[in-house]
Amino acid sequence: MNALNIFGWCANVIGLAVWFYGYFVGGTPSIVDWPRISPTWISEFMPNIEAELGMLLMCLGAVPMIWISIRQNSGP
């Protein structure tokens, strides 16, 4: 396991904690109007800005792990 992989996992765990906080504890209104632009089952996951930031961290944390996996599996 290298440093990028550890960084990705840490970002995922922190993002999940922030998303849980935003999902279960009321906070500030969201940046994006999710009910207007997405189906209701998606908009329920993003009730406020904390949940949006947590989801952003989880997605950004997946990028280094996917990039490492692609680099290891490509080539001759």
C-alpha positions in Angstrom: 0.0 0.0 0.0 1.5 3.3 -1.0 0.9 6.9 0.1 -1.8 7.7 -2.6 -3.7 4.6 -1.6 -3.6 5.6 2.1 -4.7 9.2 1.2 -7.6 7.8 -0.8 -8.8 5.6 2.0 -8.5 8.5 4.5 -10.4 10.8 2.3 -13.1 8.2 1.9 -13.4 7.7 5.7 -13.5 11.4 6.4 -16.0 12.0 3.6 -18.2 9.3 5.0 -18.1 10.8 8.5 -18.9 14.2 7.1 -21.7 12.8 5.0 -23.2 11.0 7.9 -23.1 14.1 10.0 -24.8 16.2 7.2 -27.4 13.5 6.5 -28.5 12.9 10.1 -27.9 16.4 11.7 -29.6 19.4 10.2 -27.3 22.0 8.8 -27.1 24.8 6.3 -29.1 24.6 3.0 -27.5 22.8 0.1 -25.6 24.6 -2.7 -27.3 22.7 -5.5 -31.1 22.5 -5.8 -31.1 18.7 -5.9 -34.9 18.1 -6.0 -35.2 20.3 -9.1 -32.4 18.6 -11.1 -32.4 15.0 -9.9 -34.9 12.2 -9.0 -36.1 12.2 -5.4 -34.1 9.2 -4.4 -30.9 11.0 -5.2 -31.9 14.3 -3.7 -32.7 12.7 -0.4 -29.0 11.9 0.0 -27.9 15.5 -0.2 -30.1 17.5 2.2 -27.4 20.1 3.1 -23.9 21.4 2.4 -22.3 19.1 4.8 -23.7 16.0 3.0 -22.5 17.5 -0.3 -19.0 18.1 1.0 -18.9 14.5 2.4 -20.0 13.1 -0.9 -17.4 15.2 -2.7 -14.6 13.9 -0.4 -15.7 10.3 -1.0 -15.6 10.8 -4.8 -12.3 12.5 -4.7 -10.9 9.8 -2.4 -11.8 7.2 -4.9 -9.8 8.8 -7.7 -6.2 7.9 -6.4 -7.3 4.3 -5.7 -8.8 3.8 -9.1 -5.8 5.5 -10.8 -3.4 3.2 -8.9 -5.4 0.1 -9.9 -5.5 1.1 -13.5 -1.7 1.7 -13.5 -1.0 -1.6 -11.9 -3.3 -3.6 -14.3 -2.1 -1.9 -17.5 0.9 -2.7 -19.5 2.5 -5.8 -20.9 
